[in-house]
Protein backbone atom coordinates (compact mmCIF):
# COMPACT_ATOMS: atom_id res chain seq x y z
CA UNK A 1 0.00 0.00 0.00
CA UNK A 2 1.19 3.51 -0.77
CA UNK A 3 0.44 6.55 1.33
CA UNK A 4 -0.17 9.73 -0.69
CA UNK A 5 -1.40 13.29 -0.30
CA UNK A 6 -3.91 15.15 -2.45
CA UNK A 7 -3.65 18.92 -2.72
CA UNK A 8 -6.58 21.36 -2.60
CA UNK A 9 -7.27 25.07 -2.61
CA UNK A 10 -9.33 26.67 0.18
CA UNK A 11 -12.59 25.73 -1.57
CA UNK A 12 -11.62 22.06 -1.80
CA UNK A 13 -10.77 22.07 -5.50
CA UNK A 14 -7.81 19.98 -6.64
CA UNK A 15 -4.57 21.88 -7.14
CA UNK A 16 -2.47 20.59 -10.02
CA UNK A 17 0.88 22.01 -11.00
CA UNK A 18 4.06 20.77 -12.64
CA UNK A 19 6.03 22.06 -9.65
CA UNK A 20 4.09 19.87 -7.21
CA UNK A 21 5.46 16.38 -6.68
CA UNK A 22 3.23 13.44 -5.80
CA UNK A 23 5.51 11.22 -3.75
CA UNK A 24 4.35 7.88 -2.39
CA UNK A 25 5.35 6.79 1.09
CA UNK A 26 5.68 3.34 2.68
CA UNK A 27 4.02 4.44 5.94
CA UNK A 28 1.71 7.03 7.42
CA UNK A 29 4.49 8.44 9.58
CA UNK A 30 6.73 8.94 6.53
CA UNK A 31 3.92 10.78 4.72
CA UNK A 32 3.20 12.98 7.75
CA UNK A 33 6.88 13.77 8.26
CA UNK A 34 7.19 14.82 4.62
CA UNK A 35 4.21 17.18 4.73
CA UNK A 36 5.56 18.59 7.99
CA UNK A 37 8.80 19.43 6.22
CA UNK A 38 7.27 20.79 2.98
CA UNK A 39 4.05 22.57 3.99
CA UNK A 40 5.52 26.03 3.35
CA UNK A 41 6.51 25.10 -0.20
CA UNK A 42 3.05 23.62 -0.77
CA UNK A 43 1.43 26.87 0.42
CA UNK A 44 3.70 28.86 -1.92
CA UNK A 45 2.48 26.64 -4.79
CA UNK A 46 -1.18 27.42 -4.03
CA UNK A 47 -2.08 24.44 -1.84
CA UNK A 48 -4.24 25.45 1.13
CA UNK A 49 -5.20 22.02 2.44
CA UNK A 50 -4.30 18.37 2.01
CA UNK A 51 -5.89 14.95 2.39
CA UNK A 52 -4.01 11.78 3.30
CA UNK A 53 -4.80 8.51 1.52
CA UNK A 54 -3.75 4.93 2.15
CA UNK A 55 -4.10 3.58 -1.38
CA UNK A 56 -7.71 4.54 -2.25
CA UNK A 57 -8.90 4.99 1.36
CA UNK A 58 -9.00 8.54 2.73
CA UNK A 59 -7.41 8.52 6.17
CA UNK A 60 -8.09 12.15 7.06
CA UNK A 61 -8.58 15.60 5.69
CA UNK A 62 -8.96 18.20 4.67
CA UNK A 63 -6.12 19.47 6.83
CA UNK A 64 -5.25 23.14 6.49
CA UNK A 65 -1.63 24.04 5.87
CA UNK A 66 -2.11 27.47 7.45
CA UNK A 67 -0.74 27.87 10.98
CA UNK A 68 -3.38 28.24 13.68
CA UNK A 69 -3.85 31.82 14.76
C-alpha positions as CSV (number, residue, x, y, z in Angstrom):
1,X,0.0,0.0,0.0
2,X,1.2,3.5,-0.8
3,X,0.4,6.6,1.3
4,X,-0.2,9.7,-0.7
5,X,-1.4,13.3,-0.3
6,X,-3.9,15.1,-2.5
7,X,-3.6,18.9,-2.7
8,X,-6.6,21.4,-2.6
9,X,-7.3,25.1,-2.6
10,X,-9.3,26.7,0.2
11,X,-12.6,25.7,-1.6
12,X,-11.6,22.1,-1.8
13,X,-10.8,22.1,-5.5
14,X,-7.8,20.0,-6.6
15,X,-4.6,21.9,-7.1
16,X,-2.5,20.6,-10.0
17,X,0.9,22.0,-11.0
18,X,4.1,20.8,-12.6
19,X,6.0,22.1,-9.7
20,X,4.1,19.9,-7.2
21,X,5.5,16.4,-6.7
22,X,3.2,13.4,-5.8
23,X,5.5,11.2,-3.8
24,X,4.3,7.9,-2.4
25,X,5.4,6.8,1.1
26,X,5.7,3.3,2.7
27,X,4.0,4.4,5.9
28,X,1.7,7.0,7.4
29,X,4.5,8.4,9.6
30,X,6.7,8.9,6.5
31,X,3.9,10.8,4.7
32,X,3.2,13.0,7.7
33,X,6.9,13.8,8.3
34,X,7.2,14.8,4.6
35,X,4.2,17.2,4.7
36,X,5.6,18.6,8.0
37,X,8.8,19.4,6.2
38,X,7.3,20.8,3.0
39,X,4.0,22.6,4.0
40,X,5.5,26.0,3.4
41,X,6.5,25.1,-0.2
42,X,3.1,23.6,-0.8
43,X,1.4,26.9,0.4
44,X,3.7,28.9,-1.9
45,X,2.5,26.6,-4.8
46,X,-1.2,27.4,-4.0
47,X,-2.1,24.4,-1.8
48,X,-4.2,25.5,1.1
49,X,-5.2,22.0,2.4
50,X,-4.3,18.4,2.0
51,X,-5.9,14.9,2.4
52,X,-4.0,11.8,3.3
53,X,-4.8,8.5,1.5
54,X,-3.8,4.9,2.2
55,X,-4.1,3.6,-1.4
56,X,-7.7,4.5,-2.2
57,X,-8.9,5.0,1.4
58,X,-9.0,8.5,2.7
59,X,-7.4,8.5,6.2
60,X,-8.1,12.1,7.1
61,X,-8.6,15.6,5.7
62,X,-9.0,18.2,4.7
63,X,-6.1,19.5,6.8
64,X,-5.3,23.1,6.5
65,X,-1.6,24.0,5.9
66,X,-2.1,27.5,7.4
67,X,-0.7,27.9,11.0
68,X,-3.4,28.2,13.7
69,X,-3.9,31.8,14.8
